[in-house]
Amino acid sequence: MQITSKQYDAVIENCRSLFVNKMKDYGSAWRIMRLPSLTDQIFIKAQRIRQLQENEVRKVDEGEASEFIGIINNSVMALIQLENGVVDQPDFNKDEATALYDKHVKTTKELMENKNHDYGEAWRDMRISSLTDLILQKLLRVKQIEDNKGKTLVSEGIDANYQDTINYAVFAMIHLEA
């Protein structure tokens, strides 16, 4: 599992770097986005990945990797929004947003390590297309929970689904880089 931890960190560092650079360009404009809007953004990216996997012809010269990075970063932003609420005006500077990014990635990685231990790194035998489908499934669950005003009877909450989405996207990135 040590190699998984290092690979995970490398993927996250790439995603974090993009997040930080976008914070420099745009500030925290994303802070005005409501959770369903972020969920829809993530869902669109996952659907595009699925289309790329199924279609041979591409009309936009961007591959799966950039979309998985977008899924990871938007899911972290959703976790930040879930914890801090939505605002009317951007309110975090780069350092504040990055600290929150790091906090949520740390918690999400710990979840991955615990599940990885229990499942024996089963994800390594999975196809990227299966990881994409699991991401889509998690996002459909989030959408349903959002439509139910956050109430669940027996299921995990929205945060757990976003964390799983991040972890599946990281696994897909590790497969893409192999």
N, C-alpha and C positions, 0 to 999 in steps of 0.2 A: 504493500500500500504506500510505501515511501515514494515510489515513482509516480503514483497517482497524485499524491500531494504536490510534488514538484511540477507535474504537468498542469494541474489545476491552477497553481500559483502563476504559471507562465501565461495561461489563457487569461486569467483575471488581470494580470499586469497589463496586457495588451488592451483589454477592455477599459481598465481604469485610466490608462493613458489617454485613450480617446475621450472618455468622460471628462477628464481634467482639461483637455484642450478645447472641448466644446464649452466647458464652463468659462474658459478664457474668452471664447468667441461670443457666446450668447448669454452668459450669466446663468442665473437659475430661473430662466423664463418657464421651464418645465414645471415649476412649483404651482402654477395656476391650473394645471391639468387635474381634473377629477379622475378618480380611480377607473371608472368605466372607460374614459377616454384613453388612459394608459393601457388598459386591458385590450381595447380595440387596436391600438397601435401594435402591441405585441402580437395579437392574433393575426393582423395583416402580414406581419413579417413571417410568422410561422406558415401561413397559407402560401406566401410567395415561395418559401423554401420547398414546400410540398409540390408546388407547380414546377419549380426548377427540377425537382427530382423526377417528375413524371413527363415533362416535355423536353424534347430534344432541341427545339428551336428557342433561342433566347434573343429577345429584342433589346434588352438592357444589359450592358456589360458589367454586371455585378453578380458575384456568385453567392453561394450559401454562407460562406464565412462571415461576410459583412452583415448578413441578416441575423445570424446567430449572435454576433456581438451586439447588435441592436436589441435582441431579445434579452440578453443578459443585462445590459445597461438600463433598458426600460423597466425590467423587472425589479432591479435595485431601486430605481426611482419610485416605483410603485410601493415598495416596502417603506421607503422614506415617507411618502405621502400618507401611507396607512398609519404610520407612527406619529407624524407631525401635523397631519391635516393639510387641507388645500388652502392656499392664500390667494388674495386678489392681486398682489404684486410680488415680483421676485423678492425674496428676503434672505437668501443664503449667499454668502460670498464663496469663492472657490474653496477656501480652506474648510469652512463649515460643511459644505456639501460633500467634500472629499472625506472628511472625518466620518460623516454619516454613511457614505458609500462603504468605507472600510469596515465600519461596525456591522453593517448588514451582510457584507460578504463574509466576514469572520464567522458570524452565526450560521450562515448558509453552508459554509465549508465544514463547520463542525457537524451539522446535520448530515452532510454527504459522507463524512468519515464514519459516523455512527451507522448509517445505512449500508455503506460500503462494507463495513465489518460484518454486519449481519447477513448481507446478500452475497458476500464473497466476490465482489467486483463483477457481478453478472453482466453489467453494462458493457464490459469489454467484448462480449460475444454478440452484442446487439448491432444491428445495422443502423446507419444514420437515419434511414427512413423510419425505422421504428421509434427512434428517439424523437423525431419530428412529430410522429403521430401521438406520442405520449405528451409532448408539449401542447399540441392542439387539444387533446383531451383535458389536460389541466386547465387550459384557458377557457374551454367551454364550461368546466365546473365553476371557475371564477365568475364567469358571466352569469351563470345560474344563481350563484350565491349573491352576487350584486343585485340581480333581479328580485331576489328574496329579501332584500334590505339587510344582507349580512347574516341572516338567521340560518342556522343549520340544525338538524335534529341529531345526527350521529356522525357527521363528517368533519374533516379538518377545516380550519378556517381559510380565509383568503391568503393569509401570510404563508402558510405551509405550501399552498399551491404555487405561489410565486417562487418560493424557495426551490421547490422541485423543478419548476420551469428553468430556473437558473442552472441547477445542477445538470439537468438533461442537456441543456445547450452547451455547457462546458464539456460534457462527455462527447457531444457531437464534434465540437471544435478539436478535442484531443484526437478523435478518429480522423478528422480531416487533415490534421497535421502529421499523422503517422505515415 
